[in-house]
């Protein structure tokens, strides 16, 4: 009979066996790929945990910071000892002047041996480019001002002196911020909004209220008489004393981002000590 082989099977039976074999091969490859991905994520998670513990052991942080090693696959980065971007976020870092603040760092091009990451012995890390920042929200600034209901927002167009917030010498006007809060206006308490300049002067940040603000970011419900305007602006003018950025980075930039004021610095070709992510201010 046509189509019957010596083993008694038709031609479609051989094709079916081939398809079954291909499916098994694909399934096996998918399983192996899945196991490889799980192993990669597992190794990355363990390394992130070990770095987090090393950061906390510096003695200042009250909890483990969040550590994320970006880039995939992690094991390839570990083999080369070069990591694209290690992100560190430490919340609720206590300072005497501002209470609890958020500290962040990005280690761009970090160099470390895989064994040091996995066994937790890592301490010093060479970094091609380091970004460090502290983030102050309205609650902390309100404590500094003595204005419990202080609100912070970035205006739609920030003022600038053309320096971009870094470089040059002397104070730098990095941008603007809108501050809103309830303050004494003569004999009454009223909610007012002001436009303020952020001025980076060395390690200090001056917040200088320059005018009343009636734009969409403000929530003022009171118009200040001209005779009281200087006194009200003075209530929103203050200086943030030097804040220690992660790993000793010096501030080079300050701006309002959303409802926070961010003080940021950067360093190139640095060697950082993981136990000194933040020292007391």
KOLMIFI-745659 format. One line per 3 residues: their letters; for each residue x, y, z of N, C-alpha, C. Coordinates in Angstrom, 3 decimals, always signed. Each point is the difference from the previous one (the first is absolute). Example, Ala and Ser with C-alpha at 12.3 -4.5 7.8 and 13.67 -1.06 7.14 Angstrom:
as = +13.190/-5.690/+7.800/-0.890/+1.190/+0.000/+0.900/+1.200/+0.000 ~ -0.350/+1.050/-0.720/+0.820/+1.190/+0.060/-0.770/+1.090/+0.730
//
This chain:
xxx = +0.856/-1.193/+0.000/-0.856/+1.193/+0.000/+0.884/+1.231/+0.000 ~ -0.483/+1.054/-0.726/+0.768/+1.226/-0.077/+0.076/+0.654/+1.373 ~ +1.197/+0.617/+0.321/+0.126/+0.791/+1.218/+0.307/-0.807/+1.224
xxx = +0.197/-1.362/-0.121/+0.287/-0.827/+1.174/+1.464/-0.375/-0.021 ~ +0.726/+0.276/+1.079/+1.415/-0.311/+0.072/+0.209/-1.411/+0.486 ~ +1.286/-0.401/+0.065/+0.342/-1.345/+0.437/-0.409/-0.244/+1.439
xxx = -0.061/+1.052/+0.813/-0.398/-0.172/+1.401/-1.502/+0.074/+0.177 ~ -0.701/+0.123/-1.106/-1.455/+0.004/+0.072/-0.607/+1.341/+0.309 ~ +0.812/+1.058/+0.076/-0.551/+1.322/+0.300/-0.088/+0.835/-1.261
xxx = -0.973/+0.853/-0.048/-0.167/+0.878/-1.150/+0.987/+1.152/+0.064 ~ +0.148/+0.761/-1.085/+0.940/+1.119/-0.064/-0.316/+1.085/+1.005 ~ -1.272/+0.159/+0.379/-0.352/+1.052/+0.956/+0.475/-0.331/+1.392
xxx = +0.199/-1.295/+0.269/+0.468/-0.378/+1.337/+1.414/+0.506/+0.235 ~ +0.870/-0.047/-0.979/+1.365/+0.494/+0.143/+0.025/+1.500/+0.221 ~ -0.823/+0.723/-0.739/-0.077/+1.451/+0.180/-0.490/+0.346/+1.387
xxx = -0.966/-0.790/+0.481/-0.527/+0.246/+1.346/+1.081/-0.191/+1.047 ~ +0.809/-1.058/-0.167/+1.086/-0.238/+0.957/+0.997/+1.158/-0.017 ~ +0.256/+0.523/-1.205/+0.926/+1.128/-0.108/-0.533/+1.223/+0.733
xxx = -1.307/+0.272/-0.171/-0.611/+1.134/+0.672/+0.039/-0.162/+1.510 ~ -0.244/-1.218/+0.466/+0.059/-0.256/+1.442/+1.411/+0.268/+0.523 ~ +0.985/-0.446/-0.776/+1.383/+0.231/+0.404/+0.349/+1.475/+0.055
xxx = -0.493/+0.749/-1.005/+0.255/+1.444/-0.029/-0.651/+0.682/+1.190 ~ -1.249/-0.411/+0.308/-0.691/+0.601/+1.144/+0.742/-0.283/+1.302 ~ +0.485/-1.235/+0.153/+0.742/-0.340/+1.211/+1.282/+0.818/+0.106
xxx = +0.657/+0.194/-1.145/+1.224/+0.792/-0.009/-0.289/+1.448/+0.393 ~ -1.061/+0.572/-0.586/-0.375/+1.382/+0.319/-0.368/+0.117/+1.474 ~ -0.785/-0.975/+0.489/-0.401/+0.023/+1.410/+1.237/-0.063/+0.905
xxx = +0.930/-0.860/-0.368/+1.223/-0.115/+0.791/+0.794/+1.285/+0.015 ~ +0.080/+0.662/-1.165/+0.724/+1.260/-0.078/-0.680/+1.086/+0.827 ~ -1.340/+0.018/-0.047/-0.750/+0.981/+0.790/+0.244/-0.220/+1.488
xxx = -0.012/-1.267/+0.415/+0.246/-0.306/+1.416/+1.405/+0.440/+0.406 ~ +0.989/-0.310/-0.852/+1.372/+0.399/+0.300/+0.139/+1.517/+0.059 ~ -0.661/+0.675/-0.951/+0.041/+1.464/-0.003/-0.641/+0.556/+1.260
xxx = -1.144/-0.579/+0.394/-0.673/+0.451/+1.209/+0.866/-0.206/+1.231 ~ +0.674/-1.164/+0.078/+0.880/-0.262/+1.131/+1.173/+0.976/+0.015 ~ +0.518/+0.317/-1.207/+1.114/+0.946/-0.077/-0.426/+1.385/+0.467
xxx = -1.212/+0.416/-0.408/-0.509/+1.309/+0.419/-0.204/+0.031/+1.509 ~ -0.583/-1.083/+0.540/-0.198/-0.072/+1.450/+1.330/+0.051/+0.740 ~ +0.988/-0.728/-0.523/+1.326/+0.013/+0.626/+0.603/+1.397/-0.054
xxx = -0.192/+0.701/-1.127/+0.539/+1.341/-0.151/-0.650/+0.960/+0.993 ~ -1.343/-0.042/+0.084/-0.705/+0.869/+0.936/+0.334/-0.358/+1.439 ~ +0.142/-1.295/+0.267/+0.352/-0.421/+1.356/+1.365/+0.514/+0.410
xxx = +0.983/-0.104/-0.904/+1.342/+0.496/+0.299/-0.010/+1.513/+0.185 ~ -0.777/+0.699/-0.830/-0.088/+1.456/+0.127/-0.645/+0.387/+1.329 ~ -1.089/-0.692/+0.364/-0.698/+0.319/+1.247/+0.901/-0.238/+1.212
xxx = +0.748/-1.097/-0.008/+0.897/-0.292/+1.117/+1.107/+1.058/+0.092 ~ +0.543/+0.400/-1.160/+1.045/+1.022/-0.017/-0.547/+1.336/+0.497 ~ -1.219/+0.343/-0.414/-0.621/+1.239/+0.470/-0.176/-0.031/+1.511
xxx = -0.389/-1.142/+0.528/-0.168/-0.140/+1.443/+1.334/+0.182/+0.722 ~ +1.065/-0.616/-0.527/+1.302/+0.109/+0.656/+0.518/+1.441/-0.028 ~ -0.201/+0.698/-1.107/+0.410/+1.405/-0.072/-0.825/+0.833/+0.976
xxx = -1.293/-0.272/+0.087/-0.866/+0.723/+0.921/+0.464/-0.163/+1.441 ~ +0.355/-1.224/+0.372/+0.475/-0.250/+1.358/+1.324/+0.723/+0.262 ~ +0.882/+0.005/-1.001/+1.280/+0.701/+0.161/-0.218/+1.492/+0.192
xxx = -0.984/+0.571/-0.708/-0.304/+1.415/+0.150/-0.534/+0.304/+1.398 ~ -0.874/-0.852/+0.499/-0.586/+0.249/+1.314/+1.038/-0.127/+1.108 ~ +0.976/-0.860/-0.185/+0.997/-0.231/+1.044/+0.855/+1.222/+0.279
xxx = -0.128/+1.056/-0.834/+0.730/+1.224/+0.272/-0.393/+0.641/+1.318 ~ -1.165/-0.355/+0.550/-0.377/+0.455/+1.324/-0.952/+1.169/+0.048 ~ -0.297/+0.635/-1.166/-0.887/+1.159/-0.009/-1.417/-0.380/-0.415
xxx = -0.139/-0.922/-0.936/-1.309/-0.364/-0.524/-0.733/-0.905/+0.990 ~ -1.276/+0.298/+0.211/-0.793/-0.778/+0.943/-0.688/-1.186/-0.649 ~ +0.016/-0.081/-1.309/-0.602/-1.130/-0.706/+0.799/-0.271/-1.265
xxx = -0.233/-1.168/-0.594/+0.721/-0.353/-1.224/-0.455/+0.892/-1.151 ~ +0.920/+0.665/-0.673/-0.397/+0.780/-1.174/-0.381/-0.922/-1.152 ~ -0.784/+0.533/-0.919/-0.357/-0.756/-1.203/+1.144/+0.090/-0.992
xxx = +0.451/-1.142/-0.494/+1.097/-0.053/-0.966/-0.493/-0.726/-1.240 ~ +0.178/+0.604/-1.158/-0.393/-0.611/-1.270/+1.188/+0.028/-0.954 ~ +0.389/-1.180/-0.463/+1.060/-0.092/-1.005/-0.673/-0.112/-1.360
xxx = +0.018/+1.085/-0.745/-0.680/+0.041/-1.288/+0.836/-0.708/-1.065 ~ -0.672/-0.387/-1.069/+0.675/-0.647/-1.118/-0.196/-1.507/+0.021 ~ -0.152/-0.577/-1.195/-0.223/-1.445/-0.126/+0.851/-0.522/-1.161
xxx = +0.630/-1.149/+0.157/-0.041/-0.866/+1.182/+0.995/+0.442/+1.082 ~ -0.384/-0.203/+1.244/+0.863/+0.353/+1.117/+1.281/-0.830/-0.006 ~ -0.115/-1.306/-0.262/+1.158/-0.884/+0.083/+1.085/+0.388/-0.997
xxx = -0.392/+0.565/-1.128/+0.992/+0.470/-0.966/+0.747/+1.207/+0.566 ~ -0.725/+0.899/+0.651/+0.648/+1.144/+0.645/+0.933/-0.476/+1.117 ~ -0.487/-1.015/+0.769/+0.815/-0.524/+1.099/+1.275/-0.649/-0.534
xxx = -0.118/-0.704/-1.116/+1.186/-0.631/-0.592/+1.051/+1.037/-0.374 ~ -0.468/+1.122/-0.545/+0.916/+1.051/-0.429/+0.421/+0.911/+1.150 ~ -0.704/-0.087/+1.143/+0.312/+0.876/+1.120/-0.350/+1.449/-0.252
xxx = -0.957/+0.246/-0.908/-0.390/+1.356/-0.382/-1.517/+0.074/-0.037 ~ -0.575/+0.948/+0.769/-1.455/+0.088/+0.147/-0.468/+1.350/-0.534 ~ -1.013/-0.052/-0.870/-0.435/+1.193/-0.719/-0.490/+1.095/+0.935
xxx = -0.883/-0.362/+0.921/-0.628/+1.014/+0.852/-0.498/-0.663/+1.275 ~ +0.607/+0.339/+1.122/-0.454/-0.484/+1.296/-0.725/+1.153/+0.687 ~ -1.291/-0.191/+0.261/-0.821/+1.050/+0.603/-0.218/-0.302/+1.479
xxx = +0.218/+1.014/+0.824/-0.152/-0.129/+1.448/-0.996/+1.044/+0.478 ~ -0.995/-0.433/+0.770/-0.998/+0.919/+0.561/-0.149/-0.312/+1.477 ~ +0.295/+0.982/+0.835/-0.147/-0.152/+1.449/-1.025/+1.018/+0.496
xxx = -1.127/-0.490/+0.481/-1.037/+0.872/+0.545/+0.195/+0.168/+1.498 ~ -0.587/+1.074/+0.523/-0.027/+0.240/+1.445/+1.399/+0.044/+0.615 ~ +0.917/+0.698/-0.691/+1.333/+0.227/+0.551/-0.078/+1.216/+0.914
xxx = +0.339/-0.174/+1.266/-0.223/+1.060/+0.977/+1.083/+1.067/-0.065 ~ -0.439/+1.262/+0.049/+0.904/+1.137/+0.164/-0.533/+0.857/+1.134 ~ +0.914/+0.687/+0.684/-0.410/+0.809/+1.153/-0.825/+1.204/-0.416
xxx = +0.327/+0.605/-1.148/-0.656/+1.234/-0.402/-1.324/-0.228/-0.730 ~ -0.062/-1.043/-0.818/-1.146/-0.172/-0.890/-0.812/-1.251/+0.289 ~ +0.338/-0.735/+1.028/-0.737/-1.235/+0.264/+0.412/-1.085/-0.971
xxx = -0.956/-0.780/-0.477/+0.289/-1.125/-0.888/-0.068/+0.437/-1.453 ~ +1.043/-0.327/-0.741/+0.069/+0.363/-1.412/+0.269/-1.254/-0.830 ~ -0.105/+0.149/-1.310/+0.299/-1.092/-0.928/+1.364/+0.242/-0.638
xxx = +0.822/-1.030/-0.017/+1.337/+0.072/-0.587/+0.059/-0.982/-1.165 ~ +0.499/+0.442/-1.141/+0.089/-0.849/-1.179/+1.387/+0.105/-0.632 ~ +0.396/-1.068/-0.684/+1.252/+0.009/-0.750/-0.135/-0.911/-1.206
xxx = +0.676/+0.369/-1.074/+0.121/-0.853/-1.178/+1.480/-0.193/-0.293 ~ +0.431/-1.249/-0.026/+1.379/-0.355/-0.304/+0.045/-0.461/-1.454 ~ +0.436/+0.881/-0.883/+0.038/-0.293/-1.426/+1.378/-0.558/-0.335
xxx = +0.030/-1.234/-0.477/+1.276/-0.628/-0.289/+0.734/-0.376/+1.272 ~ -0.644/-0.818/+0.839/+0.618/-0.460/+1.247/+0.833/-1.249/-0.274 ~ +1.120/-0.127/+0.702/+0.918/-1.123/-0.219/+0.130/-0.810/+1.288
xxx = -0.313/-1.286/-0.084/+0.098/-0.875/+1.174/+0.060/-1.444/-0.451 ~ +0.753/-0.803/+0.713/+0.088/-1.417/-0.308/-1.282/-0.709/+0.429 ~ -0.410/-0.987/-0.771/-1.233/-0.723/+0.310/+0.069/-0.649/+1.385
xxx = +1.155/-0.554/+0.350/+0.134/-0.655/+1.294/-0.230/+0.942/+1.159 ~ +0.447/+1.254/-0.145/-0.204/+0.987/+1.065/-1.472/+0.310/+0.198 ~ -0.747/+0.050/-1.102/-1.429/+0.261/+0.107/-0.721/-1.165/+0.660
xxx = +0.327/-1.199/-0.419/-0.747/-1.168/+0.459/+0.291/-0.353/+1.451 ~ +1.240/+0.220/+0.456/+0.300/-0.380/+1.388/-0.092/+1.166/+0.977 ~ -0.332/+1.201/-0.511/-0.198/+1.138/+0.885/+1.272/+0.661/+0.483
xxx = +1.143/-0.347/-0.568/+1.258/+0.586/+0.454/+0.303/+1.337/-0.666 ~ -0.848/+0.429/-0.929/+0.258/+1.224/-0.745/-0.050/+1.219/+0.919 ~ +0.942/+0.920/-0.153/+0.036/+1.223/+0.790/+0.249/+1.222/-0.897
xxx = +1.140/+0.055/-0.666/+0.295/+1.126/-0.877/-0.306/-0.364/-1.448 ~ -0.539/+0.983/-0.733/-0.439/-0.241/-1.377/+0.473/+1.153/-0.892 ~ +0.850/-0.266/-0.995/+0.309/+1.031/-0.987/-1.226/+0.263/-0.885
xxx = -0.252/+1.269/-0.285/-1.179/+0.393/-0.774/+0.413/+1.007/-1.063 ~ -0.463/-0.235/-1.226/+0.309/+0.935/-1.080/-0.693/+1.341/+0.208 ~ -1.283/-0.054/+0.381/-0.778/+1.223/+0.204/-0.968/-0.229/+1.157
xxx = +0.026/+0.907/+0.962/-0.830/-0.128/+1.192/-0.928/+1.197/+0.111 ~ -1.288/-0.268/+0.118/-0.983/+1.037/+0.293/-0.513/-0.229/+1.416 ~ -0.003/+1.047/+0.810/-0.563/-0.097/+1.344/-0.973/+1.133/+0.224
xxx = -1.070/-0.282/+0.719/-0.992/+1.046/+0.234/-0.730/-0.223/+1.316 ~ -0.473/+1.095/+0.566/-0.933/-0.065/+1.115/-1.279/+0.681/-0.446 ~ -1.126/-0.523/+0.472/-1.304/+0.496/-0.415/-0.774/+0.437/+1.236
xxx = -0.416/+1.257/+0.002/-0.705/+0.586/+1.136/-1.440/+0.262/-0.397 ~ -0.929/-0.565/+0.742/-1.403/+0.246/-0.346/-0.582/+1.085/+0.892 ~ -1.280/+0.289/-0.206/-0.627/+1.124/+0.685/-0.009/-0.163/+1.508
xxx = -0.103/-1.239/+0.481/-0.037/-0.217/+1.448/+1.292/+0.464/+0.651 ~ +1.159/-0.409/-0.591/+1.286/+0.400/+0.569/+0.204/+1.512/-0.113 ~ -0.335/+0.566/-1.162/+0.162/+1.445/-0.160/-0.940/+0.769/+0.921
xxx = -1.195/-0.552/+0.217/-0.933/+0.651/+0.912/+0.551/+0.077/+1.415 ~ +0.731/-1.043/+0.429/+0.641/+0.032/+1.315/+1.059/+1.095/+0.052 ~ +0.757/+0.134/-1.110/+1.034/+1.019/-0.055/-0.610/+1.397/+0.063
xxx = -1.089/+0.210/-0.704/-0.651/+1.299/-0.035/-0.868/+0.256/+1.237 ~ -0.427/-1.047/+0.640/-0.997/+0.163/+1.055/-1.387/+0.226/-0.569 ~ -0.231/-0.561/-1.208/-1.306/+0.110/-0.670/-0.521/-1.422/-0.196
xxx = -0.827/-0.509/+0.910/-0.405/-1.414/-0.053/-0.707/-0.411/-1.285 ~ -0.767/+0.919/-0.614/-0.758/-0.383/-1.197/+0.700/+0.420/-1.286 ~ +1.303/+0.188/+0.044/+0.738/+0.445/-1.177/-0.185/-0.973/-1.159
xxx = -0.207/+0.557/-1.189/-0.086/-0.778/-1.229/+1.040/+0.518/-0.987 ~ +0.581/-0.926/-0.750/+1.069/+0.322/-0.951/-0.422/-0.451/-1.387 ~ +0.238/+0.825/-0.997/-0.259/-0.410/-1.381/+0.941/+0.749/-0.929
xxx = +0.328/-0.643/-1.106/+0.854/+0.624/-1.001/-0.856/+0.832/-0.940 ~ +0.376/+1.245/-0.259/-0.760/+0.812/-0.957/+0.175/-0.535/-1.406 ~ -0.878/+0.352/-0.934/+0.097/-0.542/-1.356/+1.271/+0.397/-0.722
xxx = +0.596/+1.139/+0.310/+1.236/+0.438/-0.641/+0.930/+0.517/+1.077 ~ +1.121/-0.711/+0.225/+0.931/+0.388/+1.054/+0.871/+1.151/-0.461 ~ +0.330/+0.879/+0.945/+0.915/+1.088/-0.291/+1.417/-0.533/-0.035
xxx = +0.836/+0.581/-0.836/+1.384/-0.461/-0.084/+0.907/+1.153/-0.367 ~ +1.217/-0.065/+0.498/+0.969/+1.019/-0.365/+0.895/-0.431/-1.147 ~ -0.368/-1.135/-0.641/+0.761/-0.453/-1.150/+1.130/-0.937/+0.336
xxx = +0.269/-0.225/+1.272/+1.104/-0.887/+0.357/-0.437/-1.438/+0.111 ~ -1.306/-0.247/+0.018/-0.498/-1.353/+0.122/+0.134/-0.564/+1.393 ~ +0.360/+0.848/+0.957/+0.058/-0.471/+1.377/+1.345/-0.547/+0.397
xxx = +0.988/+0.013/-0.849/+1.304/-0.513/+0.388/+1.084/+0.760/-0.729 ~ +1.209/-0.102/+0.496/+1.117/+0.675/-0.620/+0.077/+1.450/+0.415 ~ +1.047/+0.676/-0.456/+0.173/+1.392/+0.335/+0.396/+0.177/+1.452
xxx = -0.064/+1.211/+0.481/+0.349/+0.290/+1.384/-1.085/+0.846/+0.620 ~ -0.073/-0.038/+1.329/-1.001/+0.765/+0.700/-1.352/-0.664/-0.040 ~ -1.005/+0.659/+0.621/-1.346/-0.578/+0.052/-0.576/-0.214/-1.390
xxx = -0.778/-1.058/-0.133/-0.618/-0.347/-1.275/-1.499/-0.139/+0.191 ~ -0.778/+0.763/-0.784/-1.444/-0.153/+0.025/-0.370/-1.176/-0.889 ~ -0.428/-1.096/+0.632/-0.218/-1.227/-0.752/-1.413/-0.140/-0.516
xxx = -0.938/+0.693/+0.585/-1.368/-0.147/-0.463/-0.966/+0.598/+0.986 ~ -1.272/-0.221/-0.243/-1.033/+0.559/+0.843/-0.833/-1.063/+0.659 ~ -0.733/+0.407/+1.031/-0.891/-0.889/+0.710/-1.162/+0.829/+0.530
xxx = -1.153/-0.615/+0.082/-1.173/+0.652/+0.578/-0.237/-0.588/+1.379 ~ -0.093/+0.870/+0.991/-0.259/-0.414/+1.374/-1.345/+0.552/+0.442 ~ -0.792/-0.823/+0.639/-1.318/+0.394/+0.487/-0.141/-0.439/+1.443
xxx = -0.488/+0.901/+0.838/-0.209/-0.370/+1.394/-0.760/+1.079/+0.746 ~ -0.438/-0.356/+1.190/-0.742/+0.929/+0.850/+0.975/+0.720/+0.922 ~ +0.035/+1.327/-0.123/+0.945/+0.810/+0.764/-0.719/+1.241/+0.539
xxx = +0.618/+0.676/+0.997/-0.586/+1.250/+0.480/+0.107/+1.102/-1.053 ~ -1.110/+0.638/-0.273/-0.024/+1.164/-0.883/-0.610/+1.132/+0.806 ~ +0.867/+0.774/+0.610/-0.497/+1.001/+0.931/-0.675/-0.681/+1.184
xxx = -1.213/+0.376/+0.313/-0.679/-0.569/+1.170/-0.726/-1.315/-0.271 ~ +0.031/-0.501/-1.257/-0.771/-1.194/-0.331/+0.912/-1.092/-0.541 ~ -0.494/-1.241/+0.026/+0.673/-1.121/-0.643/-0.636/-0.211/-1.373
xxx = +0.824/-0.143/-1.022/-0.535/-0.151/-1.350/+0.886/-0.945/-0.799 ~ -0.625/-0.672/-0.972/+0.745/-0.869/-0.911/+0.455/+0.818/-1.198 ~ +1.308/+0.031/-0.224/+0.556/+0.758/-1.116/+0.972/-0.884/-0.760
xxx = +0.234/+0.365/-1.243/+0.976/-0.684/-0.834/+1.047/+1.004/-0.455 ~ +1.252/-0.474/-0.085/+1.080/+0.875/-0.452/+0.842/-0.727/-1.035 ~ +0.598/+0.791/-0.878/+1.021/-0.501/-0.919/+1.351/+0.209/+0.670
xxx = +0.828/-1.057/+0.044/+1.313/+0.115/+0.633/+1.075/-0.515/-0.934 ~ +1.194/+0.570/+0.123/+1.161/-0.448/-0.759/+0.810/-0.980/+0.850 ~ +0.533/-1.025/-0.656/+0.899/-0.945/+0.644/+1.425/+0.394/-0.379
xxx = +0.795/+0.345/+0.981/+1.350/+0.511/-0.245/+1.003/-0.918/+0.677 ~ +0.862/-0.622/-0.803/+1.045/-0.865/+0.530/+1.247/+0.840/+0.241 ~ +0.409/+0.069/+1.257/+1.146/+0.807/+0.397/+0.973/-0.905/+0.752
xxx = +0.961/-0.570/-0.728/+0.875/-0.993/+0.613/-0.796/-1.246/+0.342 ~ +0.016/-0.376/+1.265/-0.772/-1.152/+0.447/-1.378/+0.380/+0.528 ~ -0.286/+1.283/+0.040/-1.278/+0.468/+0.538/-0.996/+0.279/-1.119
xxx = -1.273/-0.152/+0.333/-1.079/+0.343/-0.924/-0.830/+1.102/+0.632 ~ -0.050/+1.135/-0.665/-0.833/+1.105/+0.466/-1.334/-0.047/-0.744 ~ -1.080/+0.048/+0.734/-1.336/+0.114/-0.594/-0.449/+1.431/+0.238
xxx = -0.070/+0.784/-1.060/-0.247/+1.436/+0.108/-1.347/+0.326/-0.637 ~ -0.980/+0.327/+0.826/-1.318/+0.367/-0.518/+0.086/+1.358/-0.672 ~ -0.444/+0.072/-1.255/+0.172/+1.227/-0.778/-1.308/+0.738/-0.262
xxx = -1.134/-0.711/+0.027/-1.268/+0.676/-0.295/-1.163/-0.904/+0.403 ~ -1.156/+0.589/+0.130/-1.213/-0.786/+0.201/-0.308/-0.763/-1.286 ~ -0.732/-1.086/+0.130/-0.275/-0.844/-1.163/-1.490/-0.315/-0.063
xxx = -0.572/+0.199/-1.183/-1.432/-0.239/-0.179/-0.272/-0.928/-1.186 ~ +1.009/-0.781/-0.398/-0.161/-0.928/-1.097/-0.710/-1.274/+0.409 ~ -0.151/-0.934/-0.930/-0.773/-1.229/+0.257/+0.646/-0.913/+1.036
xxx = +1.328/+0.106/+0.204/+0.643/-0.883/+0.969/-0.251/+0.456/+1.433 ~ -0.309/+1.253/+0.178/-0.246/+0.525/+1.337/-1.444/-0.234/+0.440 ~ -0.208/+0.146/+1.295/-1.349/-0.159/+0.551/-0.339/+1.150/+0.949
xxx = +0.543/+1.163/-0.330/-0.210/+1.146/+0.860/-1.454/+0.443/-0.035 ~ -0.513/+0.350/+1.170/-1.371/+0.519/+0.055/-0.024/+1.386/+0.624 ~ +1.153/+0.683/-0.048/+0.101/+1.281/+0.687/+0.975/+0.886/-0.751
xxx = -0.366/+1.239/-0.217/+0.870/+0.977/-0.641/+0.668/+0.836/+1.086 ~ +1.341/-0.014/-0.001/+0.765/+0.670/+1.050/+0.118/+1.488/-0.313 ~ -0.332/+0.866/+0.939/+0.199/+1.439/-0.217/+1.470/+0.310/-0.255
xxx = +0.273/+0.997/-0.825/+1.376/+0.325/-0.369/+0.873/+0.286/+1.210 ~ -0.560/+0.632/+1.016/+0.794/+0.372/+1.161/+0.471/-1.229/+0.776 ~ -0.720/-1.121/-0.116/+0.356/-1.224/+0.721/+0.773/-0.998/-0.862
xxx = +0.121/+0.303/-1.265/+0.620/-0.942/-0.941/+1.434/-0.377/+0.388 ~ +0.898/+0.946/+0.327/+1.368/-0.395/+0.364/+0.047/-0.958/+1.195 ~ -0.841/+0.226/+0.991/+0.004/-0.874/+1.177/-0.464/-1.405/-0.368
xxx = -1.011/-0.089/-0.856/-0.513/-1.310/-0.404/+1.043/-0.749/-0.831 ~ +0.644/+0.705/-0.933/+1.045/-0.646/-0.800/+1.146/-0.486/+0.894 ~ +0.280/+0.754/+1.046/+1.054/-0.412/+0.919/-0.320/-1.294/+0.715
xxx = -1.274/-0.280/+0.230/-0.393/-1.249/+0.652/+0.267/-1.220/-0.873 ~ +0.095/+0.212/-1.321/+0.255/-1.103/-0.943/+1.443/-0.016/-0.495 ~ +0.851/+0.813/+0.616/+1.407/+0.053/-0.376/+0.834/-0.679/+1.077
xxx = +0.852/-0.922/-0.411/+0.811/-0.729/+0.977/+1.234/-0.571/-0.692 ~ +0.858/-0.612/+0.792/+1.213/-0.653/-0.507/+0.032/-1.437/+0.484 ~ +0.214/-0.924/-0.933/+0.193/-1.404/+0.354/+1.493/-0.207/+0.194
xxx = +0.390/-0.316/+1.215/+1.409/-0.209/+0.296/+0.517/-1.213/-0.771 ~ +1.321/-0.121/-0.150/+0.554/-1.095/-0.821/-0.566/-1.361/+0.372 ~ -0.436/-0.724/-1.021/-0.487/-1.362/+0.169/+1.017/-0.957/-0.611
xxx = +0.353/-1.011/+0.734/+0.981/-0.958/-0.505/-0.626/-0.871/-1.081 ~ +0.464/+0.159/-1.230/-0.470/-0.844/-1.086/+0.674/-1.368/+0.097 ~ -0.568/-0.995/-0.649/+0.569/-1.351/+0.099/+1.475/-0.046/-0.398
xxx = +0.779/-0.732/+0.794/+1.405/-0.276/-0.284/+0.844/+1.267/-0.120 ~ -0.421/+1.060/+0.710/+0.804/+1.213/+0.047/-0.026/+0.859/-1.243 ~ -0.969/-0.201/-0.897/-0.109/+0.819/-1.211/-0.353/+1.440/+0.382
xxx = +0.620/+0.958/-0.670/-0.296/+1.412/+0.252/-1.186/+0.442/-0.846 ~ -0.896/+0.830/+0.559/-1.162/+0.469/-0.764/+0.413/+0.844/-1.197 ~ -0.624/-0.246/-1.130/+0.241/+0.797/-1.205/-1.296/+0.494/-0.629
xxx = -1.146/-0.429/+0.537/-1.265/+0.315/-0.660/-1.131/-0.082/+1.009 ~ -0.966/+0.881/-0.116/-1.197/-0.057/+0.837/-1.192/+0.427/-0.836 ~ -1.118/-0.699/+0.171/-1.210/+0.363/-0.734/-1.216/-0.578/+0.708
xxx = -1.156/+0.500/-0.369/-1.264/-0.557/+0.474/-0.472/-1.043/-0.998 ~ -0.308/-1.190/+0.511/-0.568/-1.061/-0.829/-1.300/-0.433/+0.645 ~ -1.088/+0.378/-0.646/-1.294/-0.314/+0.586/-0.153/+0.705/+1.337
xxx = -0.226/-0.776/+1.058/-0.203/+0.570/+1.331/+1.252/-0.093/+0.862 ~ +1.162/-0.216/-0.622/+1.248/-0.129/+0.736/+1.049/+0.984/-0.499 ~ +0.916/+0.325/+0.891/+1.204/+0.720/-0.399/+1.137/-1.009/-0.008
xxx = +0.712/-0.055/-1.115/+1.052/-0.989/-0.198/+1.350/+0.702/-0.061 ~ +0.919/-0.430/+0.864/+1.374/+0.490/-0.008/+0.863/-1.140/-0.531 ~ +0.732/+0.268/-1.076/+0.697/-1.081/-0.697/+1.446/+0.381/-0.286
xxx = +0.848/-1.025/-0.047/+1.396/+0.202/-0.374/+0.477/-1.187/-0.808 ~ +1.172/+0.124/-0.607/+0.548/-1.101/-0.779/+1.518/-0.019/+0.124 ~ +0.568/-1.159/-0.224/+1.452/-0.168/+0.038/+0.382/-1.042/-1.035
xxx = +1.141/+0.186/-0.617/+0.496/-0.936/-1.009/+1.239/-0.729/+0.515 ~ +0.115/-1.243/-0.443/+1.166/-0.815/+0.346/+0.244/+0.007/+1.508 ~ -1.046/-0.331/+0.744/+0.069/-0.002/+1.459/+0.121/-1.426/+0.520
xxx = +0.557/-0.127/+1.186/+0.012/-1.271/+0.720/-0.788/+0.219/+1.280 ~ -1.124/-0.694/+0.129/-0.898/+0.254/+1.124/+0.106/-1.112/+1.038 ~ -0.286/+0.360/+1.230/-0.055/-0.950/+1.103/-1.472/-0.254/+0.304
xxx = -0.452/-1.220/-0.157/-1.416/-0.307/+0.200/-0.448/+0.241/+1.428 ~ +0.928/+0.062/+0.945/-0.380/+0.254/+1.386/-0.091/+1.496/+0.310 ~ +0.155/+0.827/-1.029/-0.100/+1.439/+0.210/-1.017/+0.611/-0.959
xxx = -1.091/-0.733/-0.234/-1.024/+0.538/-0.891/-0.534/+1.316/+0.515 ~ -0.075/+0.156/+1.325/-0.480/+1.241/+0.581/+0.580/+0.139/+1.389 ~ +0.669/+1.121/+0.234/+0.524/+0.283/+1.323/-0.857/+1.075/+0.642
xx = -0.060/+0.068/+1.330/-0.894/+0.951/+0.658/+0.281/+1.434/-0.424 ~ -1.089/+0.743/-0.270/+0.155/+1.403/-0.390/+0.215/+0.866/+1.218
//
